[in-house]
Amino acid sequence: MDFRFTREEEDFRAQVREFLRQELPPTWEGAGFYGEEGDGEAVRELGHRFTRKLAERKWLAMAWPREYGGLGAPHMQQLIYNEEMSYHGAPGGFSMGVAWVGPAVMLYGTEEQKQRYLPRITSGEDVWCTLYSEPGAGSDLAALQTRAVQDGDDFVINGQKIWTSGADRSNWGWLAARTDPEAPKHKGISTFVVPMDAPGITIRPLINMAGLAGFHEVFFDSVRIPKEYLVGELNRGWYQVAVALDFERSGIQAYAGGRRTLERLIAFVQEQPETVRRNPQVRLRLVDRAVELAAGTYIAYRIPWMQSRGIIPNYEASISKLYGSELGQRLALTGLQLLGLHGGLEPGSRWAPLKGRLERGYLQAVAATIAAGTSEVQRSIIATRGLGLPRG
């Protein structure tokens, strides 16, 4: 693999950076949609405006085919976009509707469903959440028990979902539910689109140790939806969820965001030279993290490079996810050790170094090795599919 970018790719990177320079406030440091600092409502409004401008450029779904509102962009261009958006902490950079709802509708939906849902995803009008995990079905998603029972021209849904990101701000949900309880667990699941304001849906926030409510529980109490909300073939939903969609999934976001954190730490140390004098190991720890970030970035670059050559990555994506999530924890721990007791101060404290970002990042990093597939699951994929080892 040639790790150099082409002239066209570098030009696109410059274009994205200029866009971010013009559209983000001069004091922006990556507050995020939920507002880690300042006025939360102002941050949310900025996120809405920013998303609309991304949609105008067709950047929200740039890898999608043009006939569905995308740009048909190459995989490496998608990677550059994701990298720059994550490095700058830009709002609206990731969309579940773009990442997997839209591709699933393209592959399995009817023409009417495509015309109804895809344009509103690429325009940013609809916000989607993913209704997969349940209290007893996380890493083993096929164990889900939420039921969808056909009743005439409707399906009636009962059950509970958990760890649903952004459920409170989504107007549509992408649901996996069991439609044939007698079938083997992988063969009785179907996928649906669900309006999140449907009668019978209750959303309850889950407050994490960082004091944020990014995840939610979602309860379905006899929620009735028309059969037209079924996407794809009945009882074939597991295969639709598990299919390796040919869209960029490198995991570059973890490394780009980590690089920004490391740069902040280095700048802090440079302003506090006595820290290095008291503890020369600080320099070595920062160097270790820099080397790891560089290695992880190149791992992430390899995935879209493979896709651009018609090779479908499998265990390679698991390597990037595993390495990136565990590196995020090491980086956050390094930062807290470097900052000392002050590093544990929350955002908003006048004494918190780096505006308390390391405290927040450290707490959020705990979930990184669980969300989107646990480290154990990733290691199993790498062992069996990458190394050819037998299943244990």
C-alpha positions as CSV (number, residue, x, y, z in Angstrom):
1,M,0.0,0.0,0.0
2,D,1.2,3.5,-0.9
3,F,0.3,5.7,2.2
4,R,0.7,8.9,0.2
5,F,-2.4,10.8,-0.8
6,T,-2.9,11.9,-4.4
7,R,-3.0,15.5,-5.4
8,E,-6.8,15.4,-5.8
9,E,-7.1,13.9,-2.3
10,E,-4.9,16.5,-0.8
11,D,-6.9,19.2,-2.6
12,F,-10.1,17.8,-1.1
13,R,-8.6,17.8,2.4
14,A,-7.7,21.5,2.0
15,Q,-11.3,22.1,0.8
16,V,-12.7,20.4,3.9
17,R,-10.4,22.3,6.2
18,E,-11.3,25.7,4.6
19,F,-15.0,24.8,5.0
20,L,-14.5,24.1,8.7
21,R,-12.5,27.3,9.2
22,Q,-15.3,29.3,7.7
23,E,-18.3,27.6,9.3
24,L,-17.1,26.8,12.9
25,P,-16.8,29.6,15.4
26,P,-13.3,30.8,16.1
27,T,-13.4,29.6,19.7
28,W,-14.8,26.2,18.7
29,E,-12.9,23.3,20.3
30,G,-15.2,20.4,19.6
31,A,-18.0,20.9,22.1
32,G,-20.1,18.2,20.4
33,F,-23.8,18.0,19.8
34,Y,-24.6,17.5,23.5
35,G,-22.7,20.5,24.6
36,E,-19.8,19.7,26.9
37,E,-19.4,23.4,27.6
38,G,-21.2,26.7,27.2
39,D,-24.9,26.9,26.3
40,G,-26.2,23.6,25.3
41,E,-29.0,25.0,23.2
42,A,-26.6,27.2,21.3
43,V,-24.5,24.2,20.5
44,R,-27.5,22.2,19.3
45,E,-28.6,25.1,17.0
46,L,-25.0,25.2,15.6
47,G,-25.3,21.5,14.9
48,H,-28.5,22.0,13.0
49,R,-27.1,24.8,10.9
50,F,-23.9,23.0,10.2
51,T,-25.7,19.8,9.2
52,R,-27.8,21.7,6.7
53,K,-24.7,23.2,5.1
54,L,-23.1,19.7,4.9
55,A,-26.3,18.5,3.2
56,E,-26.1,21.4,0.6
57,R,-22.7,20.2,-0.4
58,K,-23.9,16.5,-0.5
59,W,-21.2,15.8,2.1
60,L,-23.5,14.0,4.5
61,A,-23.7,11.0,2.3
62,M,-20.8,11.6,-0.1
63,A,-20.1,7.9,-0.7
64,W,-23.7,7.2,-1.7
65,P,-24.6,6.8,-5.4
66,R,-25.6,10.0,-7.1
67,E,-29.1,8.7,-7.9
68,Y,-29.7,8.5,-4.1
69,G,-28.4,12.0,-3.3
70,G,-24.7,11.2,-2.8
71,L,-21.6,12.2,-4.7
72,G,-20.4,8.7,-5.5
73,A,-17.2,9.7,-3.8
74,P,-14.2,7.3,-3.6
75,H,-13.6,5.6,-0.3
76,M,-10.4,7.5,0.3
77,Q,-12.3,10.8,-0.1
78,Q,-14.8,9.6,2.5
79,L,-12.0,8.8,4.9
80,I,-10.4,12.2,4.5
81,Y,-13.8,13.8,5.3
82,N,-14.3,11.7,8.4
83,E,-10.8,12.3,9.6
84,E,-11.0,16.1,9.3
85,M,-14.5,16.3,10.8
86,S,-13.4,14.2,13.8
87,Y,-10.1,16.0,14.3
88,H,-12.0,19.4,14.5
89,G,-14.8,17.9,16.6
90,A,-17.3,19.2,14.1
91,P,-21.0,18.7,14.8
92,G,-23.2,16.6,12.5
93,G,-20.3,14.5,11.2
94,F,-21.8,11.1,11.8
95,S,-25.3,10.0,10.9
96,M,-26.8,6.5,11.6
97,G,-29.1,7.2,8.7
98,V,-26.2,7.6,6.4
99,A,-24.1,4.8,7.9
100,W,-26.5,1.9,7.8
101,V,-30.1,2.8,7.4
102,G,-29.8,4.3,4.0
103,P,-27.5,1.6,2.6
104,A,-29.9,-1.1,3.9
105,V,-32.9,0.7,2.3
106,M,-30.9,0.9,-1.0
107,L,-30.2,-2.8,-1.0
108,Y,-33.5,-4.2,0.4
109,G,-36.1,-1.5,0.3
110,T,-38.9,-1.1,-2.2
111,E,-38.8,1.8,-4.7
112,E,-41.4,3.6,-2.7
113,Q,-39.3,3.3,0.5
114,K,-36.2,4.6,-1.3
115,Q,-38.1,7.6,-2.6
116,R,-39.6,8.3,0.9
117,Y,-36.6,7.9,3.2
118,L,-33.4,8.4,1.3
119,P,-33.8,12.1,0.2
120,R,-34.6,13.1,3.8
121,I,-31.5,11.3,5.0
122,T,-29.2,13.1,2.6
123,S,-30.9,16.5,3.3
124,G,-30.4,16.0,7.1
125,E,-34.1,16.5,7.7
126,D,-34.6,13.1,9.4
127,V,-32.5,11.9,12.3
128,W,-32.2,8.2,12.9
129,C,-31.4,6.0,15.9
130,T,-30.6,2.3,15.8
131,L,-32.8,-0.1,17.8
132,Y,-30.7,-3.2,18.1
133,S,-29.3,-4.0,21.5
134,E,-31.5,-5.3,24.4
135,P,-30.8,-6.1,28.0
136,G,-30.2,-9.7,27.1
137,A,-28.9,-9.2,23.6
138,G,-25.8,-7.0,23.2
139,S,-22.8,-8.7,21.6
140,D,-25.1,-11.7,20.8
141,L,-27.6,-9.6,18.9
142,A,-29.3,-12.6,17.5
143,A,-30.7,-13.3,21.0
144,L,-33.0,-10.3,20.8
145,Q,-36.6,-10.9,22.1
146,T,-38.5,-7.7,21.0
147,R,-41.5,-9.1,19.1
148,A,-43.2,-7.8,16.0
149,V,-46.5,-9.7,15.4
150,Q,-48.4,-9.2,12.2
151,D,-52.0,-8.2,12.8
152,G,-53.8,-7.6,9.5
153,D,-52.1,-4.8,7.7
154,D,-50.1,-3.8,10.7
155,F,-47.3,-5.1,12.9
156,V,-47.6,-4.8,16.7
157,I,-44.3,-4.3,18.5
158,N,-43.6,-5.2,22.2
159,G,-40.3,-5.2,24.0
160,Q,-37.4,-3.2,25.1
161,K,-34.2,-1.8,23.5
162,I,-31.2,-0.4,25.4
163,W,-28.0,1.6,24.7
164,T,-29.9,3.5,21.9
165,S,-27.7,6.5,21.0
166,G,-29.6,9.8,20.4
167,A,-33.1,8.3,20.8
168,D,-34.4,11.5,22.3
169,R,-33.5,13.6,19.3
170,S,-34.4,11.1,16.6
171,N,-37.6,11.1,14.6
172,W,-37.1,7.7,13.1
173,G,-35.7,4.4,14.4
174,W,-34.2,1.4,12.6
175,L,-35.5,-1.6,14.4
176,A,-34.5,-5.3,14.5
177,A,-37.3,-7.4,16.0
178,R,-38.2,-11.1,16.2
179,T,-41.1,-12.0,13.8
180,D,-40.8,-15.8,14.1
181,P,-40.1,-17.0,17.6
182,E,-40.2,-20.7,16.5
183,A,-37.3,-20.3,14.0
184,P,-33.6,-20.6,14.9
185,K,-32.5,-17.3,16.5
186,H,-30.7,-16.1,13.4
187,K,-33.6,-16.9,11.1
188,G,-36.6,-15.3,12.7
189,I,-35.6,-11.6,12.7
190,S,-37.0,-8.7,10.5
191,T,-36.0,-5.1,10.1
192,F,-38.4,-2.1,10.3
193,V,-38.5,1.6,10.2
194,V,-40.4,3.1,13.2
195,P,-41.5,6.7,13.8
196,M,-40.2,7.5,17.3
197,D,-43.3,9.5,18.2
198,A,-45.6,6.5,17.6
199,P,-48.1,5.8,20.4
200,G,-46.7,3.3,22.9
201,I,-43.0,4.3,22.6
202,T,-41.4,5.5,25.8
203,I,-37.8,6.8,25.9
204,R,-35.8,6.9,29.1
205,P,-32.3,8.4,29.3
206,L,-29.4,6.4,30.8
207,I,-27.1,8.8,32.6
208,N,-23.5,7.6,32.3
209,M,-20.6,8.2,34.8
210,A,-19.7,11.3,32.9
211,G,-23.1,12.8,33.7
212,L,-24.3,12.6,30.0
213,A,-27.4,11.0,28.6
214,G,-26.2,9.9,25.2
215,F,-27.7,6.4,25.6
216,H,-31.4,5.6,26.2
217,E,-33.7,2.8,26.9
218,V,-36.7,2.5,24.5
219,F,-39.8,0.6,25.5
220,F,-42.5,-0.6,23.0
221,D,-45.9,-1.2,24.5
222,S,-48.2,-2.5,21.7
223,V,-46.7,-0.1,19.2
224,R,-48.7,-0.4,15.9
225,I,-47.0,0.3,12.6
226,P,-48.2,-0.4,9.0
227,K,-46.7,-3.4,7.2
228,E,-45.2,-1.0,4.7
229,Y,-42.6,-0.2,7.4
230,L,-41.1,-3.7,7.0
231,V,-37.8,-3.3,5.0
232,G,-36.7,-6.3,3.0
233,E,-37.9,-9.9,3.3
234,L,-39.7,-11.1,6.4
235,N,-37.5,-13.1,8.7
236,R,-34.4,-12.3,6.8
237,G,-33.4,-9.3,8.9
238,W,-30.4,-10.8,10.5
239,Y,-28.7,-11.2,7.2
240,Q,-29.6,-7.6,6.3
241,V,-28.1,-6.3,9.5
242,A,-25.0,-8.5,9.3
243,V,-24.2,-7.9,5.6
244,A,-20.8,-6.3,5.0
245,L,-22.0,-3.0,3.4
246,D,-19.5,-1.6,1.0
247,F,-19.1,1.8,2.7
248,E,-16.1,3.3,4.4
249,R,-15.8,1.9,8.0
250,S,-12.2,2.5,8.8
251,G,-12.5,3.7,12.4
252,I,-10.4,6.8,11.5
253,Q,-12.5,8.9,13.9
254,A,-10.9,7.4,17.0
255,Y,-7.4,8.2,15.8
256,A,-8.2,11.7,14.5
257,G,-9.8,12.7,17.7
258,G,-7.0,11.1,19.7
259,R,-4.4,13.1,17.7
260,R,-6.2,16.3,18.7
261,T,-6.2,15.3,22.4
262,L,-2.5,14.5,22.2
263,E,-1.7,17.9,20.7
264,R,-3.6,19.5,23.5
265,L,-1.6,17.6,26.1
266,I,1.7,18.5,24.4
267,A,0.8,22.1,24.3
268,F,-0.1,22.0,28.0
269,V,3.3,20.4,28.9
270,Q,5.1,23.0,26.8
271,E,3.5,25.7,29.0
272,Q,4.3,23.8,32.1
273,P,8.0,22.9,31.7
274,E,8.4,22.0,35.4
275,T,6.2,19.0,34.8
276,V,8.8,17.4,32.6
277,R,11.6,18.4,34.9
278,R,9.9,16.7,37.8
279,N,9.0,13.6,35.8
280,P,11.1,12.9,32.7
281,Q,8.8,9.9,32.0
282,V,6.1,12.3,30.8
283,R,8.0,12.7,27.5
284,L,8.3,9.0,27.0
285,R,4.6,8.4,27.6
286,L,3.6,11.1,25.1
287,V,6.0,9.6,22.5
288,D,4.4,6.2,23.1
289,R,1.0,7.6,22.5
290,A,2.1,9.5,19.4
291,V,3.7,6.3,17.9
292,E,0.5,4.3,18.7
293,L,-1.7,7.0,17.1
294,A,0.4,6.9,13.9
295,A,0.2,3.1,13.7
296,G,-3.5,3.2,14.3
297,T,-4.0,5.8,11.6
298,Y,-2.2,3.7,9.0
299,I,-4.3,0.7,10.0
300,A,-7.4,2.8,9.4
301,Y,-6.1,4.1,6.1
302,R,-5.6,0.5,4.8
303,I,-9.4,-0.3,5.0
304,P,-10.7,2.2,2.4
305,W,-7.6,1.5,0.3
306,M,-8.7,-2.1,0.2
307,Q,-12.3,-1.1,-0.6
308,S,-11.1,1.1,-3.4
309,R,-9.6,-2.0,-5.0
310,G,-12.7,-4.1,-4.7
311,I,-11.5,-6.0,-1.6
312,I,-14.1,-6.2,1.2
313,P,-12.4,-5.7,4.6
314,N,-13.6,-7.9,7.4
315,Y,-11.2,-8.6,10.3
316,E,-9.2,-5.5,9.2
317,A,-12.0,-3.3,10.4
318,S,-12.1,-5.3,13.7
319,I,-8.4,-4.6,14.2
320,S,-8.9,-0.9,13.7
321,K,-11.9,-0.8,16.1
322,L,-10.1,-2.8,18.8
323,Y,-6.8,-0.9,18.6
324,G,-8.5,2.5,18.5
325,S,-10.9,2.0,21.4
326,E,-8.1,0.6,23.7
327,L,-5.7,3.3,22.6
328,G,-8.3,5.9,23.5
329,Q,-8.3,4.5,27.1
330,R,-4.5,4.6,27.3
331,L,-4.4,8.2,25.9
332,A,-7.0,9.4,28.4
333,L,-5.2,7.7,31.3
334,T,-1.9,9.2,30.2
335,G,-3.6,12.6,30.2
336,L,-5.0,12.2,33.7
337,Q,-1.7,11.0,35.1
338,L,0.1,14.0,33.5
339,L,-2.4,16.5,34.8
340,G,-2.3,15.1,38.3
341,L,-5.2,15.6,40.8
342,H,-6.4,18.7,38.8
343,G,-7.1,16.3,35.9
344,G,-10.1,14.9,37.8
345,L,-11.9,18.3,37.9
346,E,-15.1,18.4,35.8
347,P,-15.8,20.8,32.9
348,G,-17.0,24.1,34.3
349,S,-14.5,24.2,37.2
350,R,-12.3,27.3,37.1
351,W,-9.3,25.1,38.1
352,A,-9.8,22.4,35.5
353,P,-6.9,22.2,33.1
354,L,-7.8,21.9,29.4
355,K,-11.4,22.8,30.4
356,G,-11.9,19.4,32.0
357,R,-11.8,17.6,28.7
358,L,-9.5,14.9,30.0
359,E,-11.8,14.1,32.9
360,R,-14.7,13.8,30.5
361,G,-12.7,11.9,28.0
362,Y,-11.4,9.4,30.6
363,L,-14.9,8.6,31.8
364,Q,-16.3,8.2,28.3
365,A,-13.4,6.1,27.2
366,V,-14.5,3.3,29.6
367,A,-17.4,2.4,27.3
368,A,-15.3,2.5,24.1
369,T,-14.3,-1.1,24.4
370,I,-17.9,-2.2,24.8
371,A,-19.9,-0.1,22.4
372,A,-20.1,-1.1,18.7
373,G,-18.8,-4.6,19.5
374,T,-16.8,-5.5,22.6
375,S,-13.1,-6.0,22.5
376,E,-13.7,-9.7,23.2
377,V,-15.9,-10.0,20.1
378,Q,-13.3,-8.1,18.0
379,R,-10.5,-10.4,19.1
380,S,-12.7,-13.4,18.3
381,I,-13.2,-12.1,14.7
382,I,-9.5,-11.4,14.3
383,A,-8.6,-14.8,15.6
384,T,-11.0,-16.8,13.5
385,R,-11.3,-14.8,10.3
386,G,-7.8,-13.2,10.3
387,L,-5.6,-15.9,11.8
388,G,-7.7,-18.9,10.8
389,L,-7.8,-20.2,14.4
390,P,-10.6,-22.6,15.4
391,R,-13.6,-21.3,17.4
392,G,-13.1,-21.8,21.1
